[in-house]
């Protein structure tokens, strides 16, 4: 993951510069929302009540529609035009952000988050497609690197900005921060001179999209609400059964339909298949850790929202400082050792946070684990992306990236849905310790999966992964 400085495109035309900024800011708002929400969860719970399940739904409602629709969003962009879809996505994201900020109840907030995720699903694929259309060769690689580095900035400022709004104004204002970048991007779109591009013969597989959304929705509902009703209740097992059936039908359809939304033959490539299994384990653990840490530090350790947002900042600083070097080393040595050692180091970082006690001290109980966790994450991300995309022919890199992105979102969706079960229904000290152990187990499994399944290329490329 190169930094903006290392990836800045040279001699880009005016049109290319505008395109790049449109892609960056349009994606930025989607990533920003995902990082803001965790620090706002305690304040949302205080206002609306509903226990930990309300907090789970606030996060998972967004991930549900985002994860289930992000695969079909690429074909929507091809069918209706990238610029038009970005405009629709931005307008939808702005309207739903306003709806989130004005929500009078938890139920309205969750519905608004569902719609916000659907709008967000339109932004990332369309933004990357716009870059792919306007840049070629080395300039394309540099543009994607710049896009990656700049959007990573959301990881830094999101929790801090969210915390400041929660502490000094209201959690509602944290979601309105999207309005300014959305307005800026819509203005930049008016400065473009190019015509929109539609792909002849593009096809939207609405049936697959519906099956995926129903499948994930049914299973996630059952996982979140099971601690309250139990598996013996028809309110749990019926949605779970419908969800499993719909998701099985989605997979079956991908195997038989002429133009699948998720081509299953991609998984014939060894590194793609094993890399996505590792992605599921690692990114599920990341979502679990991010949720639990942000909520526990506020509700139990007594930190302010701003301090909770700053608590994980060392991870992002380490990533920005070292990711380029790790990418270079992985290019020379191959991804296998990094994808093994990185998750195991993260697992050690999670276990170090078992030092957290009722007599809380961030510097001795949390920071050491955060630093080790950050070093492990930095060793993992770039080689993981390189191994997965490097296993697929270049002309199919777009769909390969979309599938991997969907896998990571769905992993987070499932992990958040299981939090109530993992922590025993209450995120107290014991629940926090249980969550850290589960996080460590998932990460260690991710490392083992990588060691068993990933193979280094016979002639590793020397370029950084993006």
SULZIKA-V19511 format. One record per pair of residues at least 4 apart in sequence whose C-alpha atoms are under 8 Angstrom apart, sorted by the first residue. I is the first residue (numbers start at 1). J is the second residue. D is the distance in whole Angstrom. If there is no record, write none. Layout:
i->{I;I}
j->{J;J}
d->{D;D}
//
This chain:
i->{1;1;1;1;1;1;1;1;1;1;1;1;2;2;2;2;2;2;2;2;2;2;2;3;3;3;3;3;3;3;3;4;4;4;4;4;4;4;5;6;7;7;7;7;7;8;8;8;8;9;9;9;9;10;12;12;13;14;15;15;15;16;16;16;17;18;18;18;18;19;19;19;19;19;20;20;20;20;21;21;22;22;22;22;22;23;23;23;23;23;23;23;24;24;24;24;24;25;25;25;25;25;26;26;26;26;26;26;26;26;26;27;27;27;27;27;28;28;28;28;29;29;29;29;30;30;30;30;31;31;31;31;32;32;32;32;32;32;33;33;33;33;34;35;35;35;35;36;36;36;36;36;36;36;36;36;37;37;37;37;38;38;38;38;38;38;39;39;39;39;39;39;39;39;39;40;40;40;40;40;40;40;41;41;41;41;42;42;42;42;42;43;43;43;44;44;44;44;45;45;45;45;45;45;48;48;49;50;51;52;52;52;52;52;53;53;53;53;54;54;55;56;56;56;56;56;57;57;57;57;58;58;58;58;59;59;59;60;60;60;60;61;61;61;61;61;61;62;62;62;62;62;62;62;63;63;63;63;63;63;63;64;64;64;64;64;64;64;64;65;65;65;65;65;65;65;66;66;66;66;66;66;66;67;67;67;67;67;67;68;68;68;68;68;68;69;69;69;69;69;70;70;70;70;70;70;71;71;71;71;71;71;71;72;72;72;72;72;72;73;73;73;73;73;74;74;74;74;75;75;75;75;76;76;76;76;76;77;77;77;77;77;77;77;77;78;78;78;78;78;79;79;79;79;79;79;79;80;80;80;81;81;81;81;81;82;82;82;82;82;82;82;82;83;83;83;83;83;83;84;84;85;85;85;85;86;86;86;86;86;87;87;88;88;88;89;89;89;89;89;89;90;90;90;90;90;90;91;91;92;92;92;93;93;93;93;94;94;94;94;95;96;96;96;96;96;97;97;97;97;97;97;97;98;98;98;99;99;99;100;100;100;100;100;100;101;101;101;101;101;102;103;103;103;104;104;105;106;107;108;109;110;111;112;113;114;115;116;117;118;119;120;121;122;123;124;125;125;126;127;128;128;129;130;131;131;131;131;132;132;135;135;135;136;137;138;139;140;141;141;142;143;144;144;145;145;146;147;148;148;149;150;151;152;153;154;155;155;156;156;156;156;157;158;158;159;159;159;159;159;160;160;160;160;160;161;161;161;162;162;162;162;162;162;163;163;163;163;163;163;163;164;164;164;164;165;165;165;165;165;166;166;166;166;166;166;166;167;167;167;169;170;171;172;173;177;178;179;180;181;182;183;184;185;186;187;188;203;205;205;205;206;207;208;208;208;208;208;209;209;210;211;211;211;211;211;212;212;212;212;213;214;214;214;214;214;215;215;215;215;215;215;215;215;215;216;216;216;217;217;218;218;218;218;218;218;218;219;219;219;219;219;219;220;220;220;220;220;221;221;221;221;221;222;222;222;222;222;222;223;223;223;224;224;224;224;225;225;225;226;226;226;227;227;227;229;229;229;230;231;231;232;232;233;234;234;235;236;237;238;239;240;241;242;243;244;245;246;247;248;249;250;251;252;253;253;254;254;254;254;254;255;255;255;256;259;262;262;264;265;266;266;266;266;267;267;268;268;269;269;269;270;270;270;270;270;271;271;271;271;271;271;271;272;272;272;272;272;272;273;273;274;274;274;274;274;275;275;275;275;275;275;275;276;276;276;276;277;277;277;278;278;278;278;278;278;279;279;279;279;279;279;279;280;280;280;280;280;281;281;281;281;281;281;282;282;282;282;282;283;283;283;283;283;284;284;284;284;284;284;284;284;285;285;285;285;285;285;285;285;286;286;286;287;287;287;287;287;288;288;288;288;288;288;288;289;289;289;289;290;291;291;292;292;292;292;293;293;294;294;294;295;296;296;296;296;296;297;297;297;297;298;298;298;298;298;299;300;300;301;301;303;303;304;305;306;307;308;309;311;312;312;313;314;314;314;314;315;315;315;315;315;315;315;316;316;317;318;318;318;318;318;318;319;319;319;319;319;320;322;322;323;323;323;323;324;324;325;326;326;326;326;326;327;327;327;327;327;327;328;328;328;328;328;329;329;330;330;330;330;330;331;331;331;331;331;331;331;331;332;332;332;333;333;334;334;334;334;334;335;335;335;335;335;335;335;335;336;336;336;336;336;336;336;337;337;338;338;338;338;339;339;339;339;339;339;339;339;340;340;340;340;340;340;340;340;341;341;341;341;341;342;342;342;342;342;342;342;342;343;343;343;343;343;343;343;343;344;344;344;344;344;344;344;345;345;345;345;345;346;346;346;346;346;346;346;346;346;347;347;347;347;347;347;347;347;348;348;348;348;348;349;349;349;349;349;349;349;350;350;350;350;350;350;350;350;351;351;351;351;352;352;352;352;353;353;353;353;353;353;354;354;354;355;355;356;356;356;356;356;357;357;358;360;361;361;362;362;363;363;364;365;366;367;368;369;370;371;372;373;374;375;376;377;378;379;380;381;382;382;382;382;383;383;384;385;385;385;386;386;386;387;387;388;388;388;389;389;389;390;392;392;392;393;396;397;398;399;400;401;402;403;404;405;406;407;408;409;410;411;412;413;414;415;418;419;419;419;420;420;420;421;422;422;422;422;423;423;423;423;423;423;423;424;426;427;427;428;429;430;431;432;433;434;435;436;437;438;439;440;441;442;443;444;445;446;447;448;449;449;450;456}
j->{145;148;149;320;323;324;327;381;382;464;465;466;6;7;145;146;148;149;320;323;324;464;466;7;145;146;148;149;150;320;324;8;145;146;147;148;149;150;146;146;142;143;145;146;149;142;143;145;146;139;142;143;146;139;16;17;17;18;19;192;193;20;134;135;21;22;188;191;192;23;130;131;134;192;24;131;143;147;25;185;26;127;185;188;189;27;124;127;128;130;131;147;28;127;147;150;151;29;151;181;182;185;30;86;90;123;124;127;181;182;185;31;123;124;127;151;32;150;151;154;33;178;181;182;34;120;123;124;35;151;154;155;36;154;155;157;158;178;37;158;175;178;38;154;155;158;159;40;158;159;160;161;162;163;174;175;41;59;159;162;59;159;290;291;294;295;159;162;163;294;295;305;306;308;309;44;162;163;166;171;174;305;45;55;58;295;46;55;295;298;299;47;166;171;48;49;55;171;49;50;51;52;54;55;105;106;54;54;55;56;420;425;426;427;57;224;225;420;58;106;59;60;224;416;417;419;61;110;224;417;62;109;110;113;63;113;416;64;413;416;417;65;110;111;113;114;117;66;113;114;115;116;117;118;67;114;117;409;410;412;413;68;114;117;213;216;217;410;413;69;114;115;117;118;121;213;70;117;118;119;120;121;409;71;121;406;407;409;410;209;212;213;216;406;410;73;118;121;209;213;74;121;122;125;402;406;75;261;262;399;402;403;406;76;204;205;206;209;261;77;121;122;125;126;78;122;125;126;79;202;203;204;80;81;85;203;204;81;82;84;85;122;125;126;198;82;197;198;199;202;198;199;200;201;202;203;204;84;85;198;85;196;197;198;199;86;126;127;129;130;196;197;198;87;126;130;189;196;197;88;196;89;122;123;126;90;122;123;126;127;91;186;92;119;122;93;119;120;121;122;123;94;119;120;123;182;186;95;182;96;116;119;97;116;119;120;98;178;179;182;99;100;112;113;115;116;101;112;116;175;176;178;179;102;175;176;103;109;112;108;109;112;113;172;175;171;172;173;175;176;172;108;109;112;108;109;109;110;111;112;113;114;115;116;117;118;119;120;121;122;123;124;125;126;127;128;129;402;130;131;132;144;133;134;135;140;143;144;136;140;139;140;143;140;141;142;143;144;145;466;146;147;148;466;149;466;150;151;152;466;153;154;155;156;157;158;159;316;160;313;316;317;161;162;309;163;306;308;309;310;164;306;307;309;310;165;174;306;166;171;174;305;306;309;167;304;305;306;307;308;309;168;169;305;306;169;170;171;173;174;170;171;172;173;174;305;306;304;305;306;173;174;175;176;177;181;182;183;184;185;186;187;188;189;190;191;192;259;209;260;261;210;211;212;250;253;254;261;213;261;214;215;246;247;249;250;216;246;247;250;217;218;242;243;246;247;219;242;243;244;245;246;247;248;250;220;243;247;221;243;222;239;240;241;242;243;244;223;239;240;241;243;244;224;240;413;414;417;225;236;239;240;417;226;235;236;237;239;240;227;417;418;417;418;419;420;229;230;236;230;231;236;420;421;425;233;235;236;236;236;237;236;237;237;238;239;239;240;241;242;243;244;245;246;247;248;249;250;251;252;253;254;255;256;257;260;260;261;262;263;264;260;263;264;260;263;399;403;268;269;272;273;392;400;272;273;272;273;273;391;392;274;391;453;454;455;275;387;388;391;453;454;455;276;387;388;389;391;392;277;388;278;449;450;453;454;279;384;387;388;450;453;454;280;388;404;407;281;446;449;282;445;446;447;449;450;283;284;384;404;407;408;446;284;407;408;410;411;285;411;442;443;445;446;286;343;442;443;446;287;408;409;411;412;288;408;411;412;413;414;415;442;289;412;415;438;439;440;442;443;290;412;439;291;411;412;415;416;292;412;415;416;419;435;439;293;435;436;439;294;295;416;296;427;432;435;297;432;298;308;309;299;300;301;427;428;432;301;302;303;308;302;303;304;305;308;303;428;429;358;360;307;308;308;309;310;311;312;313;367;316;370;317;318;370;371;374;319;370;371;373;374;375;377;320;374;321;322;323;371;374;375;378;323;374;375;377;378;324;326;378;327;378;379;382;328;464;329;330;378;379;382;383;331;382;383;463;464;465;332;462;463;464;465;333;334;334;335;338;383;464;335;383;460;461;462;463;464;465;460;461;462;456;460;338;383;456;457;460;339;383;384;386;387;454;455;456;340;383;450;451;454;455;456;341;451;342;379;380;383;343;379;380;383;384;447;450;451;344;380;446;447;448;449;450;451;345;376;379;380;447;346;375;376;377;378;379;380;447;347;376;377;380;443;444;446;447;348;376;440;443;444;446;447;349;372;373;375;376;350;372;373;374;375;376;377;440;443;351;373;439;440;441;442;443;444;352;369;372;373;440;353;368;369;370;371;372;373;354;369;370;373;436;437;439;440;369;436;437;440;365;366;368;369;365;366;368;369;433;436;365;433;436;365;366;360;361;365;366;429;365;429;429;365;365;366;366;367;367;368;368;369;370;371;372;373;374;375;376;377;378;379;380;381;382;383;384;385;386;464;465;466;387;465;388;389;465;466;390;465;466;391;454;392;400;404;397;400;401;394;396;397;400;397;400;401;402;403;404;405;406;407;408;409;410;411;412;413;414;415;416;417;418;419;422;423;425;435;424;425;426;425;431;434;435;438;427;428;430;431;432;434;435;431;431;431;432;432;433;434;435;436;437;438;439;440;441;442;443;444;445;446;447;448;449;450;451;452;453;454;454;460}
d->{7;6;6;8;5;6;7;8;6;8;7;5;6;6;6;7;7;6;8;6;5;8;7;6;7;7;8;5;7;6;7;6;7;5;8;8;5;6;8;8;5;7;5;5;8;6;7;8;6;6;5;6;8;7;6;6;6;6;6;6;7;6;6;7;6;6;7;8;7;6;7;7;8;8;6;7;7;7;6;8;6;7;6;7;7;6;8;4;7;7;7;7;6;7;5;7;6;6;8;6;8;6;7;7;7;6;7;7;8;7;7;6;6;5;7;7;6;8;5;6;6;6;7;7;7;6;7;8;7;7;6;8;6;5;7;8;5;8;6;7;7;8;8;7;6;5;6;7;5;5;8;7;5;8;7;8;6;7;8;7;8;8;7;6;6;7;6;6;6;5;7;6;8;7;6;6;7;7;7;6;8;7;6;6;8;7;6;8;6;7;7;6;7;7;6;8;8;7;5;7;7;8;7;7;6;6;7;5;7;6;7;7;7;8;6;6;7;7;6;7;7;6;7;6;6;8;5;6;8;8;7;7;5;7;7;8;8;6;6;7;7;7;6;7;6;5;7;6;5;5;8;6;4;8;6;8;6;6;7;7;6;6;7;7;7;7;7;7;6;6;6;7;5;5;8;7;6;5;5;8;6;5;7;8;8;5;8;5;6;7;6;5;7;7;8;6;7;6;6;7;7;5;7;7;7;6;8;6;7;8;6;7;7;6;7;7;8;6;6;6;6;5;7;8;6;8;6;7;6;6;6;6;6;8;7;8;6;5;5;8;6;8;8;6;8;7;8;5;5;6;6;6;8;8;5;7;8;7;7;6;6;6;5;5;8;6;5;8;7;6;7;7;7;6;8;8;8;6;8;6;7;6;7;8;7;6;7;6;6;7;6;7;6;8;8;6;5;6;8;5;6;6;7;8;7;6;8;6;8;6;7;5;6;5;5;6;6;7;6;7;6;6;6;7;6;5;6;8;7;6;6;7;8;6;7;6;6;7;6;8;5;6;7;7;7;8;4;7;6;7;7;6;5;8;7;8;6;6;6;6;6;6;6;6;6;7;6;6;6;7;7;7;7;6;6;6;6;7;6;7;6;8;6;6;6;7;7;7;7;7;6;5;7;5;7;6;6;6;6;8;6;6;6;7;6;6;6;6;6;7;7;8;8;7;6;5;7;7;7;6;6;8;6;6;8;6;7;8;4;7;6;6;8;5;6;6;7;8;6;7;5;8;7;7;6;8;4;4;7;7;6;6;8;7;5;5;6;6;6;6;5;4;8;8;7;6;8;7;6;7;7;7;7;7;7;8;6;6;6;6;6;6;6;6;7;7;7;8;7;7;7;6;6;6;6;7;8;7;6;8;6;6;5;6;7;5;6;7;6;6;6;6;8;6;6;7;6;7;4;6;7;5;4;8;8;6;6;7;6;7;6;5;5;8;6;4;8;6;7;5;8;5;7;6;8;7;7;6;6;8;7;8;8;6;8;5;7;6;5;8;5;6;5;6;8;7;6;8;7;5;6;6;7;6;7;6;7;7;7;6;6;7;7;6;5;8;7;6;6;6;6;6;6;6;6;6;6;6;6;6;6;6;7;7;6;7;5;7;6;6;7;7;7;6;8;8;8;7;8;8;7;8;7;7;6;5;8;7;6;6;7;6;8;7;7;8;5;6;6;6;7;5;7;6;7;5;7;6;7;6;8;6;7;7;5;6;6;7;7;6;7;8;7;6;7;6;7;7;8;7;6;8;5;7;6;6;6;8;8;8;7;6;7;6;6;6;8;5;6;7;5;6;7;5;6;7;7;5;6;6;6;8;6;6;6;7;4;5;8;7;5;8;6;8;7;8;5;8;6;6;6;8;8;6;8;5;7;7;6;7;6;6;7;7;7;6;7;7;7;6;6;8;6;8;7;7;6;8;7;6;7;6;5;6;7;7;7;5;6;6;6;5;5;6;6;7;8;7;8;8;6;6;6;6;6;6;6;8;7;8;7;7;6;6;7;6;7;6;6;6;7;4;7;8;6;7;6;6;8;8;6;7;7;5;7;7;8;5;8;6;7;6;6;7;7;6;7;6;6;7;6;7;8;6;6;6;8;5;6;7;6;6;5;8;6;8;5;5;7;6;8;7;8;6;5;5;6;6;8;6;7;6;8;7;8;8;5;7;6;6;5;7;7;6;8;8;6;6;8;6;6;6;6;6;6;7;5;6;6;7;7;7;5;7;6;6;6;7;7;8;7;4;6;8;6;5;6;7;8;8;7;6;7;4;6;7;5;5;7;6;6;7;7;5;6;6;5;6;7;8;6;5;8;6;6;6;6;7;5;6;6;4;7;8;5;6;7;7;6;7;7;4;7;8;5;6;6;8;7;7;7;7;7;4;6;7;5;5;7;6;8;7;5;7;7;6;7;6;6;6;8;8;7;5;6;5;8;5;8;7;8;6;7;5;8;6;8;5;7;8;8;7;7;7;6;7;5;6;5;7;7;8;6;6;6;6;6;6;6;6;6;6;6;6;7;7;6;6;6;8;5;7;6;7;6;6;7;7;5;5;7;6;8;7;8;8;6;6;7;8;7;6;7;7;6;6;6;6;6;6;6;6;6;6;6;6;6;6;6;6;6;6;6;7;6;6;8;8;6;5;7;6;7;7;6;8;6;8;7;4;7;6;6;6;6;5;6;6;6;6;6;6;6;6;6;6;6;6;6;6;6;6;6;6;6;6;6;6;6;8;5;7}
//
